């Protein structure tokens, strides 16, 4: 017996649910890639990506996922043997650092905690000790989708400035761009990157990078540059060089529609939607935690992200919760990954998401907990409803 007929719902942190409008935007013939229409499409997207990153710097589109965009950032500003400082708050900055090491950089990890965000004071202290300025770049994620941590990019940028250190400040916004405030220029970020498949509601396959003048100064001396990722190659007068070859036309149609949707909603409204829905999830998890089995991976409330919540499970099998939710109810929850494999599940609340999607997901989790006889505080979904009813004004 199941209650899962109909469309399966993705509550995983990427790829997220794509709007029907985005899917429909791709359902059209290919474009003449040498036409003015193609050039105008590219120019409009590059302008809007720079606006999303909140930078006067240049933006670039790659046919890649986020891992490719990591490589694009590193290869364009580093030379072999350069030292990189990775700020740990989960899995993904570590992964970025591993890519840098594989490419020939020296990597140091500022040890963090999978249950906490990065402490800016610790960053400042480490940089003050680097009196010879051997550290050339600092890698951090705004939201770690494994741990659920939200890192205060503005505060870390201020800490770097306070230390008087010249290292490039490089930020991964894959799980935050379009969902949470990000101010590249105001927060002293030199290089930012993202991907298409989360907050930007577009199929996987596009990676984005933005770079300021400091990054470009480093780029001129970098010896890790390779033709495909190279910013200089992509500045050529021929339009095809913007993509190092054939443009990913249908993914660009999708991205254009997704950004149009963000414009129609208004970025500030999108940020507020994510804040409200993220808090609704947290209200439910807090109630479930009264059963002493489920809890928050991130210990400090202010360090929990508005795009994904990682729920730890002690004394029960998180995979059983996931299986029940998917097989019986048609909701796909994210699995615990990295250090949390087999110890957690994740609820995504990013991108094309609204109140019924979130409330339905929370209700299904509660159904699973009940069906599996997993101890939990009752009425977690009710707590989410109460929160939204009090904060989404009539």
Phi and psi in degrees as a GROMACS rama.xvg file:
@    title "Ramachandran Plot"
@    xaxis  label "Phi"
@    yaxis  label "Psi"
@TYPE xy
-134.462  166.851  UNK-2
-127.66  40.8117  UNK-3
-112.736  16.0486  UNK-4
-62.1388  150.102  UNK-5
103.181  -171.09  UNK-6
-69.0273  131.278  UNK-7
-70.1667  138.413  UNK-8
-106.695  127.347  UNK-9
-86.8046  119.194  UNK-10
-114.983  30.2732  UNK-11
-94.1913  154.433  UNK-12
-83.4321  53.8464  UNK-13
113.984  130.209  UNK-14
-67.5304  142.117  UNK-15
-89.5379  174.246  UNK-16
-62.3503  131.932  UNK-17
-96.33  134.944  UNK-18
-62.9828  150.938  UNK-19
-58.0177  -36.7255  UNK-20
-61.7479  -37.3293  UNK-21
-69.3017  -43.0856  UNK-22
-61.7474  -42.0743  UNK-23
-67.2943  -31.5393  UNK-24
-62.5039  -26.9243  UNK-25
-84.2782  -13.4226  UNK-26
-87.1821  70.8995  UNK-27
-157.359  163.322  UNK-28
-63.558  158.593  UNK-29
-63.657  153.289  UNK-30
-93.8447  149.192  UNK-31
-65.072  110.152  UNK-32
-72.0579  -4.4092  UNK-33
-103.855  6.25212  UNK-34
-85.2839  161.66  UNK-35
-61.9623  -32.8291  UNK-36
-61.0221  -38.458  UNK-37
-66.2163  -44.3289  UNK-38
-62.1208  -44.0578  UNK-39
-64.7759  -37.545  UNK-40
-61.8962  -48.2585  UNK-41
-61.1563  -48.1084  UNK-42
-60.4866  -40.3186  UNK-43
-66.4046  -39.1151  UNK-44
-68.6287  -42.5395  UNK-45
-63.3041  -40.0608  UNK-46
-61.745  -45.3836  UNK-47
-71.8579  -32.1175  UNK-48
-64.161  -42.1331  UNK-49
-61.8602  -36.1042  UNK-50
-67.0203  -40.0484  UNK-51
-63.8494  -40.3701  UNK-52
-74.6633  -14.0637  UNK-53
60.3278  57.7952  UNK-54
-139.152  150.525  UNK-55
-87.0082  -3.16338  UNK-56
-75.4352  179.936  UNK-57
-86.944  147.578  UNK-58
-116.726  153.888  UNK-59
-135.708  145.468  UNK-60
-114.374  126.962  UNK-61
-116.527  146.815  UNK-62
-83.3333  88.6549  UNK-63
-168.044  169.816  UNK-64
-92.5959  -168.284  UNK-65
-63.469  -33.2717  UNK-66
-63.4593  -35.9065  UNK-67
-66.0091  -41.0681  UNK-68
-64.2142  -34.0734  UNK-69
-55.581  -49.335  UNK-70
-63.9127  -35.8815  UNK-71
-61.4505  -44.0685  UNK-72
-64.8448  -46.7185  UNK-73
-66.8887  -46.2351  UNK-74
-66.613  -25.0563  UNK-75
-84.7045  -16.5048  UNK-76
-126.224  -9.26682  UNK-77
-109.359  157.009  UNK-78
-118.247  156.819  UNK-79
-56.8907  130.371  UNK-80
93.2466  -10.6635  UNK-81
-60.638  146.564  UNK-82
-94.6907  134.663  UNK-83
-121.338  135.183  UNK-84
-103.635  119.474  UNK-85
-100.557  129.469  UNK-86
-98.2238  111.241  UNK-87
-84.6073  132.154  UNK-88
-147.685  21.4035  UNK-89
151.393  -146.178  UNK-90
-91.1736  -33.1817  UNK-91
-83.5522  -33.5725  UNK-92
-64.7794  -35.6791  UNK-93
-61.0395  -43.1321  UNK-94
-61.711  -39.9566  UNK-95
-61.8353  -43.4152  UNK-96
-64.3476  -37.6177  UNK-97
-63.0675  -37.0828  UNK-98
-62.9497  -41.7958  UNK-99
-62.7083  -41.9141  UNK-100
-63.3326  -41.3757  UNK-101
-64.8635  -25.2302  UNK-102
-88.0845  -5.83082  UNK-103
113.362  6.36091  UNK-104
-85.9936  157.793  UNK-105
-90.872  129.04  UNK-106
-119.571  129.293  UNK-107
-117.404  136.021  UNK-108
-104.36  123.686  UNK-109
-80.1655  102.122  UNK-110
-56.9483  131.238  UNK-111
-120.906  -158.506  UNK-112
-137.673  128.072  UNK-113
-64.8701  -6.88945  UNK-114
-108.424  5.16404  UNK-115
-139.535  157.192  UNK-116
-80.3927  170.905  UNK-117
-67.3739  139.344  UNK-118
-94.3523  112.89  UNK-119
-56.0253  -34.3889  UNK-120
-62.4813  -34.9121  UNK-121
-69.26  -34.7549  UNK-122
-64.5382  -47.2073  UNK-123
-59.7239  -44.6777  UNK-124
-62.0416  -42.367  UNK-125
-65.1885  -39.9983  UNK-126
-69.7319  -34.6352  UNK-127
-63.915  -30.2494  UNK-128
-76.3646  -16.3592  UNK-129
-87.6475  69.1028  UNK-130
-68.6782  -22.6481  UNK-131
-90.0625  0.147814  UNK-132
54.0602  47.4  UNK-133
-75.3953  -23.5985  UNK-134
-77.2494  122.194  UNK-135
-99.6406  -22.5269  UNK-136
-151.661  150.717  UNK-137
-121.511  126.151  UNK-138
-111.377  130.417  UNK-139
-151.097  151.244  UNK-140
-104.6  144.728  UNK-141
-72.7157  -42.9711  UNK-142
-130.539  127.128  UNK-143
-93.175  116.595  UNK-144
-76.5686  -9.94984  UNK-145
-82.4785  -50.9694  UNK-146
-85.66  -26.8979  UNK-147
86.6351  9.34317  UNK-148
-75.1786  140.689  UNK-149
-108.041  121.736  UNK-150
-100.543  136.521  UNK-151
-80.4091  91.462  UNK-152
-64.8043  -36.2334  UNK-153
-62.7799  -47.0055  UNK-154
-65.7604  -38.0452  UNK-155
-65.9523  -40.3875  UNK-156
-59.9555  -40.2991  UNK-157
-66.4813  -36.1268  UNK-158
-65.4216  -40.1263  UNK-159
-63.1017  -43.8375  UNK-160
-63.7199  -42.1187  UNK-161
-62.3699  -32.4991  UNK-162
-75.3956  -12.3052  UNK-163
65.2763  33.1054  UNK-164
-99.3473  137.938  UNK-165
-88.4092  4.27588  UNK-166
-58.6633  146.751  UNK-167
-68.9327  134.985  UNK-168
-98.4261  115.472  UNK-169
-122.682  128.056  UNK-170
-127.41  133.168  UNK-171
-90.7545  119.287  UNK-172
-115.43  26.4001  UNK-173
-57.4214  -40.8534  UNK-174
-100.463  20.0261  UNK-175
-140.105  -27.8678  UNK-176
-61.4711  129.61  UNK-177
84.7217  -6.79084  UNK-178
-115.874  -30.8099  UNK-179
-137.703  154.545  UNK-180
-57.9274  137.283  UNK-181
-145.115  123.865  UNK-182
-125.417  84.9573  UNK-183
-54.663  -52.7567  UNK-184
-71.7614  -43.67  UNK-185
-65.4714  -28.7429  UNK-186
-98.5012  12.0377  UNK-187
67.5143  25.458  UNK-188
-80.8931  133.003  UNK-189
-94.5857  -36.8444  UNK-190
-137.033  132.216  UNK-191
-130.15  151.471  UNK-192
-141.417  159.887  UNK-193
-158.691  -177.304  UNK-194
-138.494  168.71  UNK-195
-85.5123  -18.0665  UNK-196
-96.0537  9.14378  UNK-197
-119.529  -102.404  UNK-198
-65.0573  -21.6465  UNK-199
-91.2135  3.94698  UNK-200
60.2798  26.1834  UNK-201
-118.207  151.404  UNK-202
-55.1912  153.278  UNK-203
-58.2486  148.276  UNK-204
134.806  -7.10895  UNK-205
-119.394  131.711  UNK-206
-114.747  145.91  UNK-207
-126.802  141.244  UNK-208
-137.052  138.358  UNK-209
-123.89  141.536  UNK-210
-140.264  138.443  UNK-211
-98.0069  -171.852  UNK-212
-66.1445  -36.6756  UNK-213
-62.1812  -40.4226  UNK-214
-64.1781  -39.2333  UNK-215
-67.7418  -33.884  UNK-216
-62.2572  -42.0683  UNK-217
-66.5436  -37.4521  UNK-218
-58.1248  -38.1334  UNK-219
-63.1303  -25.4532  UNK-220
-103.901  -8.08238  UNK-221
-67.6025  136.846  UNK-222
-111.865  9.73758  UNK-223
-91.2223  3.75803  UNK-224
-64.3201  137.085  UNK-225
-130.688  155.464  UNK-226
-55.7206  -42.8893  UNK-227
-65.7549  -44.8014  UNK-228
-84.4827  -15.0267  UNK-229
-61.9287  123.71  UNK-230
-62.6749  -39.5533  UNK-231
-61.4024  -43.1819  UNK-232
-59.4531  -35.0017  UNK-233
-82.0755  -3.53333  UNK-234
-93.6817  4.86484  UNK-235
-64.4676  159.299  UNK-236
-71.5392  -27.8912  UNK-237
-74.2013  132.061  UNK-238
-59.5468  -36.828  UNK-239
-60.4335  -22.6884  UNK-240
-69.791  -18.1651  UNK-241
-62.095  -22.3559  UNK-242
-120.966  7.94115  UNK-243
54.6364  36.1278  UNK-244
139.837  -148.23  UNK-245
-64.9469  133.992  UNK-246
-72.276  146.431  UNK-247
-81.1128  71.7238  UNK-248
-54.1234  -48.6293  UNK-249
-72.3157  -31.8469  UNK-250
-66.3398  -33.3331  UNK-251
-68.5067  -38.9304  UNK-252
-57.6815  -44.0062  UNK-253
-63.6424  -45.5675  UNK-254
-62.8048  -40.5765  UNK-255
-58.2625  -45.0409  UNK-256
-67.6555  -39.4449  UNK-257
-63.4803  -43.1575  UNK-258
-68.7016  -35.752  UNK-259
-58.7202  -39.5426  UNK-260
-64.835  -39.7373  UNK-261
-64.5029  -40.2056  UNK-262
-61.8187  -42.6024  UNK-263
-64.6395  -39.3899  UNK-264
-73.2604  -36.9416  UNK-265
94.1813  128.279  UNK-266
-58.6583  -42.8897  UNK-267
-61.7964  -38.0684  UNK-268
-66.5757  -38.1912  UNK-269
-63.8147  -41.4709  UNK-270
-62.0765  -42.9991  UNK-271
-67.1095  -37.9898  UNK-272
-59.0922  -45.6344  UNK-273
-65.9058  -37.0396  UNK-274
-64.0707  -45.8193  UNK-275
-65.1448  -45.6816  UNK-276
-70.7252  -36.1295  UNK-277
-62.5443  -41.5395  UNK-278
-68.7284  -33.4099  UNK-279
-59.7574  -43.4325  UNK-280
-61.7764  -44.5718  UNK-281
-63.9278  -36.1421  UNK-282
-61.6731  -41.6994  UNK-283
-66.1603  -45.8037  UNK-284
-62.2853  -38.6388  UNK-285
-59.9416  -40.5464  UNK-286
-68.2842  -46.1339  UNK-287
-57.2675  -33.8615  UNK-288
-64.7555  -14.5176  UNK-289
-63.3575  -18.4686  UNK-290
-81.6242  -2.40999  UNK-291
68.6266  15.209  UNK-292
-110.916  -48.2961  UNK-293
-93.0471  150.333  UNK-294
-165.582  176.889  UNK-295
-83.7407  135.22  UNK-296
-68.1181  -43.1042  UNK-297
-83.5989  120.95  UNK-298
-72.0996  -39.9304  UNK-299
-91.1177  123.628  UNK-300
-54.0083  -39.3084  UNK-301
-69.1473  -13.1095  UNK-302
-102.029  8.57602  UNK-303
-90.4985  133.924  UNK-304
-79.8067  160.36  UNK-305
-90.3774  7.85993  UNK-306
-119.426  -24.501  UNK-307
-152.862  140.526  UNK-308
-119.42  123.695  UNK-309
-96.3077  120.201  UNK-310
-106.905  117.012  UNK-311
-81.4958  151.095  UNK-312
-131.505  120.455  UNK-313
-120.46  126.011  UNK-314
86.068  8.68257  UNK-315
-149.053  170.061  UNK-316
-99.6221  110.952  UNK-317
-61.5359  -29.7758  UNK-318
-64.0029  -31.6315  UNK-319
-66.5979  -37.5686  UNK-320
-64.2468  -44.3447  UNK-321
-63.104  -44.6641  UNK-322
-62.1271  -44.8342  UNK-323
-62.009  -46.679  UNK-324
-59.7849  -40.6842  UNK-325
-78.1116  -52.763  UNK-326
-74.4092  -32.7767  UNK-327
-96.1735  -30.1296  UNK-328
-123.157  -11.1818  UNK-329
80.6181  23.6333  UNK-330
-115.424  126.076  UNK-331
-101.049  111.43  UNK-332
-90.3258  154.634  UNK-333
-76.2597  147.067  UNK-334
-89.2783  160.095  UNK-335
-73.5251  136.49  UNK-336
-128.245  164.364  UNK-337
64.0511  -133.088  UNK-338
-63.5212  -14.7995  UNK-339
-103.381  11.3747  UNK-340
-61.513  128.925  UNK-341
76.8278  4.64691  UNK-342
-125.124  -0.58878  UNK-343
-159.796  164.095  UNK-344
-130.936  165.057  UNK-345
-126.528  142.231  UNK-346
-114.301  117.656  UNK-347
-86.9825  142.516  UNK-348
-141.5  65.0017  UNK-349
-139.464  152.767  UNK-350
81.333  -130.035  UNK-351
-82.7845  82.4302  UNK-352
-142.481  143.292  UNK-353
-140.119  -175.024  UNK-354
-60.5596  -49.1527  UNK-355
-62.4538  -33.6584  UNK-356
-63.7992  -47.0255  UNK-357
-68.8547  -47.0859  UNK-358
-63.8411  -36.682  UNK-359
-64.3895  -42.7474  UNK-360
-62.0734  -46.7284  UNK-361
-62.1828  -40.9766  UNK-362
-64.0973  -38.8808  UNK-363
-65.6647  -42.1267  UNK-364
-58.367  -42.5158  UNK-365
-66.4896  -37.3428  UNK-366
-60.4895  -44.507  UNK-367
-62.3042  -44.2582  UNK-368
-61.0675  -40.1215  UNK-369
-67.42  -47.3287  UNK-370
-63.8446  -33.1471  UNK-371
-92.0019  2.52147  UNK-372
57.2545  38.8004  UNK-373
-89.7636  123.283  UNK-374
-57.4485  132.222  UNK-375
-161.189  152.704  UNK-376
-66.0575  136.908  UNK-377
-79.9431  156.053  UNK-378
68.9825  37.2441  UNK-379
-64.0395  -42.62  UNK-380
-63.0774  -35.5502  UNK-381
-62.3356  -37.9038  UNK-382
-64.0604  -37.8976  UNK-383
-65.8117  -41.7069  UNK-384
-61.8908  -44.0567  UNK-385
-59.8902  -45.2319  UNK-386
-60.1453  -47.4721  UNK-387
-67.2948  -38.9261  UNK-388
-63.09  -31.8526  UNK-389
-82.5036  -23.1946  UNK-390
-114.767  -15.0853  UNK-391
-99.8942  96.1607  UNK-392
-71.8441  147.606  UNK-393
